[in-house]
Structures are given as C-alpha cells and as structure tokens.
Amino acid sequence: MNEQTVVLIKPDGMEKHVVGEIITRFEKAGMKLAALKLVQLTQPILDTWYAHHKDKPFFPELSKQMMSTPVVAMVLEGDGVIQKVFDICGPTDPAEAAPGTIRHDFGVDKPHNVVHRSDSAEAAAKEIGLLFAASDLHS
C-alpha cells in the first residue's frame, strides 16, 4: 500500500551535519522524497504536534530543544513507507536501536535521537498538514 510519512531531522541531527547521509539512507531504500524543506518550529506547532506530551514535565525542555535550530522536514512516500522508515530509524531510544540504524549510529539518548518519524498513517497526515501545503507535495 502506497503511504506517506514525515521525517524530521531534529536539531541534534542538524548540529552533527548528517542531513545528507540521513536522506541518502531513505533514498537508497527506495523511498520517494515527495517534499523537503527547512522549517523553524514554533510553540503553536509543537503544542499540536506533541499534544499527547503537553502536560508532561519534560514538554518545556522538548519544545526548547525542537526550536533551538531549524529542522529538515521531509515527506517520504512508498509502499509500506511507515514501517520502512521505522526500520531505518530504529526505536526511539538509541540504546535499543540496532547497529546501522540512524538512531543507533547518530543518537545519544531519547531526547537526542536525531530524527522524528510519524508512527502511524494518522500521525503522518496530521504532521504533513502542520508543515506542508498541498502545493509542497510532489507525489
């Protein structure tokens, strides 16, 4: 089934200068890049994006980190792309991620795990709507 998903290269990934390598991993896996841009996240975007974390004690620090630099936002497209992106990124905690995954290779801990990825088709649709206009998508 053809799907779309969002990947953000988070501020820690930006600071490590691994943007090109991360995009290359997705392209080599056969995923189509349907949209790509540099975005400065804002508190209103993060309040919606992370609504499920908004009342948790770590949310202010998470927001501060995510707004510390612009992020690379991309929409990837392909058959089963949500699971494929998960496999390439690895689990949220880099310590649990297998060697060769983005989070294992570049991440430090859960807050500094280099990438965000949509975890479902519903999340992807919400996240695409927050960052991209229909005219930004090139399927």
C-alpha positions as CSV (number, residue, x, y, z in Angstrom):
1,M,0.0,0.0,0.0
2,N,1.4,3.4,-1.0
3,E,1.8,5.6,2.0
4,Q,3.3,9.0,3.0
5,T,5.1,9.7,6.2
6,V,7.0,12.6,7.8
7,V,10.6,12.6,9.0
8,L,12.2,15.5,10.8
9,I,15.9,15.8,11.2
10,K,16.0,17.3,14.7
11,P,18.3,20.0,16.0
12,D,20.9,17.4,17.2
13,G,21.0,15.9,13.8
14,M,21.4,19.4,12.2
15,E,24.3,20.1,14.6
16,K,26.0,16.8,13.7
17,H,25.9,17.7,9.9
18,V,24.4,14.3,8.9
19,V,21.4,15.6,6.9
20,G,22.7,14.3,3.6
21,E,23.6,10.9,5.0
22,I,20.1,10.5,6.5
23,I,18.4,11.5,3.3
24,T,20.6,9.1,1.4
25,R,19.6,6.2,3.6
26,F,16.0,6.7,2.8
27,E,16.6,7.1,-1.0
28,K,18.9,4.0,-1.1
29,A,16.0,2.1,0.5
30,G,13.8,3.1,-2.5
31,M,11.6,5.7,-0.9
32,K,10.5,8.7,-2.9
33,L,11.1,12.1,-1.5
34,A,7.7,13.9,-2.0
35,A,8.6,17.1,-0.1
36,L,11.6,18.6,1.6
37,K,12.2,21.9,3.4
38,L,14.0,23.7,6.2
39,V,11.5,24.7,9.0
40,Q,11.8,26.7,12.2
41,L,9.3,25.0,14.5
42,T,7.2,27.3,16.8
43,Q,5.5,26.7,20.1
44,P,2.0,26.6,18.5
45,I,3.1,23.9,16.0
46,L,4.7,21.9,18.8
47,D,1.7,22.2,21.1
48,T,-0.3,20.5,18.3
49,W,2.4,18.1,17.2
50,Y,3.1,16.9,20.7
51,A,-0.4,17.4,22.2
52,H,-0.1,13.9,23.9
53,H,3.0,15.2,25.8
54,K,1.9,18.7,26.5
55,D,1.1,18.0,30.2
56,K,4.2,16.0,30.9
57,P,7.1,17.5,32.9
58,F,9.6,17.1,30.0
59,F,7.5,19.0,27.5
60,P,9.0,22.5,28.0
61,E,12.5,21.1,27.5
62,L,11.4,19.1,24.5
63,S,9.9,22.3,23.0
64,K,13.1,24.3,23.7
65,Q,15.2,21.6,22.0
66,M,13.0,21.3,19.0
67,M,13.0,25.1,18.5
68,S,16.8,25.6,19.0
69,T,17.6,25.3,15.3
70,P,15.6,24.9,12.1
71,V,14.9,21.3,11.3
72,V,14.8,19.5,8.0
73,A,11.2,18.3,7.3
74,M,10.5,15.7,4.6
75,V,7.6,13.7,3.3
76,L,8.6,10.2,2.2
77,E,6.4,8.1,0.0
78,G,6.2,4.5,-1.0
79,D,4.7,1.1,-0.4
80,G,4.8,0.4,3.4
81,V,6.9,3.5,3.9
82,I,5.9,4.0,7.6
83,Q,7.3,0.6,8.6
84,K,10.4,1.0,6.3
85,V,11.2,4.4,7.9
86,F,10.8,2.8,11.4
87,D,13.2,0.1,10.4
88,I,15.8,2.6,9.1
89,C,15.4,4.9,12.1
90,G,15.3,2.3,14.8
91,P,13.4,2.6,18.1
92,T,13.2,6.0,19.9
93,D,15.9,5.1,22.4
94,P,19.3,4.9,20.6
95,A,20.5,2.4,23.2
96,E,17.8,-0.1,22.0
97,A,18.5,0.6,18.3
98,A,20.3,-1.9,16.1
99,P,23.7,-1.0,14.6
100,G,23.2,0.5,11.2
101,T,20.0,2.4,12.1
102,I,20.0,6.2,12.2
103,R,19.3,6.4,15.9
104,H,22.0,3.9,16.8
105,D,24.6,5.5,14.6
106,F,23.9,9.2,15.4
107,G,21.7,9.3,18.5
108,V,22.8,9.9,22.1
109,D,19.6,9.4,24.2
110,K,15.8,9.6,23.7
111,P,15.6,13.4,23.5
112,H,18.7,13.5,21.3
113,N,17.9,10.7,18.8
114,V,18.5,12.7,15.6
115,V,15.1,12.1,13.9
116,H,11.4,12.2,14.4
117,R,9.3,9.9,12.3
118,S,5.5,9.5,12.1
119,D,4.3,6.4,13.9
120,S,1.1,5.9,12.0
121,A,-0.8,7.0,8.9
122,E,-3.0,9.2,11.1
123,A,0.1,10.9,12.7
124,A,1.6,11.4,9.3
125,A,-1.5,13.1,7.9
126,K,-1.6,15.4,10.9
127,E,2.1,16.2,10.7
128,I,2.0,16.8,6.9
129,G,-0.9,19.2,7.5
130,L,1.1,21.1,10.1
131,L,4.2,21.7,8.0
132,F,3.3,21.4,4.3
133,A,0.7,22.9,1.9
134,A,-0.8,20.7,-0.7
135,S,1.3,22.5,-3.3
136,D,4.5,21.4,-1.4
137,L,3.8,17.8,-2.1
138,H,5.1,16.2,-5.3
139,S,3.8,12.7,-5.5
